[in-house]
Amino acid sequence: QLQLVESGGGLVQPGGSLRLSCAASGFTLDGYAIGWFRQAPGKEREGVSCIGSSGRITNYADSVKGRFTISRDNAKKTVYLQMNSLKPEDTTIYYCAARPLLFSECALSGSWYDYWGQGTQVTVSS
């Protein structure tokens, strides 16, 4: 059974850092594009970052450019989202999503992805 499991969320002070992980279970990450999304209560889902299957293609929302970095380790079947200089407005649940793709591409649109994890809570507060 194909599953994505997010981890690494928690409580951090403004300006702090967290590293989220998205681990694949039941399949290898090779050949999958991965996206990170977030959705606060009452707000639309926002695409945060994505990475193509090879790792060469990445994309970021304007709101996180220069602060977040996405990377992947296919051998460990894990994609990471390093989040630095966190702000209170980054507080919400973060989800990862996957789409099988033969060529390296990714998108920040949630409808583009086929599989989703359950999410991990990130809270930025003093």
C-alpha positions as CSV (number, residue, x, y, z in Angstrom):
1,Q,0.0,0.0,0.0
2,L,1.4,3.3,-1.1
3,Q,1.7,5.8,1.8
4,L,3.4,9.1,2.6
5,V,4.2,10.0,6.1
6,E,5.2,13.5,7.2
7,S,7.2,14.2,10.3
8,G,9.3,16.9,11.8
9,G,6.6,19.4,12.7
10,G,6.4,21.1,16.1
11,L,6.6,24.4,18.0
12,V,9.3,26.8,17.2
13,Q,9.9,30.5,17.9
14,P,9.8,33.1,15.2
15,G,13.1,33.1,13.3
16,G,13.7,29.5,14.1
17,S,14.0,26.5,11.9
18,L,12.4,23.1,11.3
19,R,13.1,20.3,8.9
20,L,10.0,18.4,7.7
21,S,10.4,14.9,6.2
22,C,8.1,13.1,3.8
23,A,8.8,9.4,3.9
24,A,7.4,6.9,1.3
25,S,6.1,3.6,2.4
26,G,5.1,0.8,0.0
27,F,6.9,2.3,-3.0
28,T,10.1,3.9,-4.0
29,L,10.4,7.6,-4.6
30,D,12.2,7.2,-7.9
31,G,10.0,8.5,-10.7
32,Y,7.7,10.5,-8.4
33,A,7.4,14.3,-8.2
34,I,6.8,15.5,-4.7
35,G,5.1,18.6,-3.5
36,W,4.7,20.3,-0.1
37,F,1.5,22.0,0.7
38,R,-0.1,23.8,3.6
39,Q,-3.6,24.7,4.6
40,A,-4.7,26.8,7.5
41,P,-8.3,26.5,8.8
42,G,-10.7,28.4,6.6
43,K,-8.1,29.1,4.0
44,E,-7.3,27.6,0.6
45,R,-4.5,25.1,0.3
46,E,-1.3,26.7,-0.7
47,G,1.5,25.0,-2.7
48,V,4.7,25.6,-0.8
49,S,7.4,23.8,-2.8
50,C,7.9,20.9,-5.1
51,I,10.7,18.8,-6.6
52,G,10.9,16.7,-9.7
53,S,11.8,13.1,-9.7
54,S,15.5,13.7,-10.4
55,G,15.8,16.5,-7.9
56,R,17.0,19.0,-10.6
57,I,13.7,20.8,-10.9
58,T,12.4,22.7,-7.8
59,N,9.8,25.4,-7.4
60,Y,8.8,27.6,-4.5
61,A,5.9,29.8,-3.5
62,D,6.9,33.5,-3.4
63,S,6.0,33.5,0.3
64,V,8.8,31.0,1.2
65,K,11.5,31.8,-1.4
66,G,14.8,32.3,0.2
67,R,13.6,30.7,3.5
68,F,12.6,27.1,2.6
69,T,14.7,24.5,0.7
70,I,13.4,21.3,-0.7
71,S,15.6,18.3,-1.3
72,R,15.2,14.5,-1.8
73,D,17.1,11.4,-1.0
74,N,15.7,8.6,-3.1
75,A,17.8,6.0,-1.5
76,K,16.1,6.8,1.8
77,K,12.8,7.3,0.1
78,T,12.5,10.7,1.8
79,V,11.9,14.3,0.7
80,Y,12.8,17.1,3.0
81,L,11.6,20.6,3.5
82,Q,14.1,22.7,5.4
83,M,12.3,25.8,6.8
84,N,14.4,28.7,8.1
85,S,13.5,32.1,9.4
86,L,10.0,30.9,10.3
87,K,7.3,33.4,10.8
88,P,4.0,33.2,12.7
89,E,2.1,33.1,9.4
90,D,3.9,29.9,8.5
91,T,1.8,28.2,11.2
92,T,-0.5,25.5,9.8
93,I,-0.6,21.9,8.8
94,Y,1.9,20.8,6.2
95,Y,1.2,18.0,3.8
96,C,3.3,16.2,1.2
97,A,2.0,14.8,-2.0
98,A,3.3,12.5,-4.8
99,R,2.7,12.0,-8.5
100,P,4.3,9.3,-10.6
101,L,6.1,10.9,-13.5
102,L,8.6,9.6,-16.1
103,F,10.2,13.0,-16.7
104,S,11.4,15.6,-14.2
105,E,8.7,18.1,-13.5
106,C,6.7,19.3,-10.6
107,A,3.8,21.7,-9.8
108,L,2.5,23.7,-7.0
109,S,-1.1,22.8,-7.8
110,G,-2.6,20.3,-5.4
111,S,-4.9,18.8,-8.1
112,W,-1.8,17.7,-10.0
113,Y,-0.9,15.1,-7.3
114,D,-2.3,11.6,-6.8
115,Y,-1.2,10.6,-3.3
116,W,-1.2,12.5,0.0
117,G,0.1,12.2,3.5
118,Q,-1.8,12.9,6.7
119,G,0.1,16.1,7.5
120,T,2.3,17.5,10.3
121,Q,1.5,20.5,12.4
122,V,4.0,23.5,12.4
123,T,3.4,26.2,15.0
124,V,5.6,29.3,15.0
125,S,5.0,31.3,18.2
126,S,6.9,33.0,21.0
